[in-house]
Amino acid sequence: MKYLLKNAQVYTAGEFVKKDVLVDGSFISVSENIQGDGALVFDFTDCVILPGFVDVHVHFREPGFSYKETILTGSKAAARGGYTSVCTMPNLSPVPDSVENLRAQQDIIDSDAVINVYPYGSITVGQLGEQLSDLEGMAPGVVAFSDDGRGVQSEDMMRQAMIKSKALGKMIVAHCEDNSLLKGGYIHDGEYAKTHGHKGICSESEYGPIARDVELIKETGCGYHVCHVSAKESVDIIRRAKAEGVDITCETGPHYLVLDDSFLQEDGRFKMNPPLRDKADRLALIEGIKDGTVDMIATDHAPHSDEEKGRGLEKSAMGIVGLETAFPILYTKLVKTGVITLTQLVKLLSTNPRKRFGIGSEISVGNPADLTVFDLNEEYEIDPEDFLTKGRATPFKGEKVFGKCRLTMCNGNIVWQDNE
């Protein structure tokens, strides 16, 4: 099938230019005034065509927890949000800690995913932190290794994982959390926790393991990526490590950039791990994305059932959904307000994760047609009941935002189209 996308501003070669895009099969041509004989024509006047977004941190819950999400529903939600490549975390059942268990997930991906889905293999067996998974066996089939959802508590275990991963040419993607410092906490140990009688999670539980692992990276030379950075001290540690030439990158989530614990309500849709921290942390993260310390934005899309998220701030499960809201929230809150440019946002959502993880595609002649089209002028209200994900818990419910996804293509196939 041939498609001709006309009259949009196209992000290509690092800049926006008004061009037409011809998709023939799964490949792209980009130039002015393409005729496109026999192509289905879309007029995208006043829209932008962007490279498909890359999210290196999502939870699609299958196999094992399909009541929360499936590969099908998660990938459809991703497509609607403009994503064409995502990496799925290993807190599943069975945990992908062996070739056999990995295959259980890959079979579902092969049959049901509407976009490119790349699984992580777990660092340790069962994500229990006691012995290494079959890293060598899984290496050809995984994007990297992670125990996301649980921090690797043992320094020696992390050292062994790094040495093995380095030899296999794979990164460690780390959930940095020191369990000994949690003490039953479930939101940030800040002003809201103190005034409302909640148990807090200290920032050191995050930045302590990062500092530990920076020294291990120096020792082993392993490529290393930090998940969901939320604390100002973490940003400082990573900034210094980069200045020393350490092979480290990191991500933060949209919610950490636009919310802090002053926004908290007694509602499970404001509960995630790590938690929303204070304003100083949020501002440090913004400086981090502006100066390049924070390399990319990942949603940590983590759907749960309504019952699991309906138990209030204290008792609800950790995690919120984010794939269908990430771009409009970030565009509205950061780009339209002048904090960053649209070009910077594209780099955070697509270019930088693509380069670091080796997945995804930019818009250029001959490349696979992984792209998304947004109308930046349309304002609408975020309504969780309209989501394609099974999850409904978002702190952005009712927010008025700009940026409506009109079309997403993956490998030349239309995987999302706004019928409006």
Secondary structure, DSSP 8 states (H G I E B T S, - for coil): -EEEEEEEEEEETTEEEEEEEEEETTEEEEESS---TT-EEEE-TT-EEEE-EEEEEE---TTT-TTT--HHHHHHHHHHTTEEEEEE-S-SSS-S-SHHHHHHHHHHHHHH-SSEEEE-B-SBGGG-SSSB--HHHHGGG-S-B--TTS----HHHHHHHHHHHHHHT--EEE----GGGTTT--EESSHHHHHHT--EE-THHHHHHHHHHHHHHHHH---EEE-S---HHHHHHHHHHHHTT--EEEEE-HHHHH--GGG--SSGGG--SS----HHHHHHHHHHHHHTSS-EE---B----HHHH-SHHHHS-S----TTTHHHHHIIIIITTTSS-HHHHHIIIIIHHHHHHT-S--S-TTSB--EEEEEEEEEEE--GGG-SSS----TTTT-EEEEEEEEEEETTEEEEE---
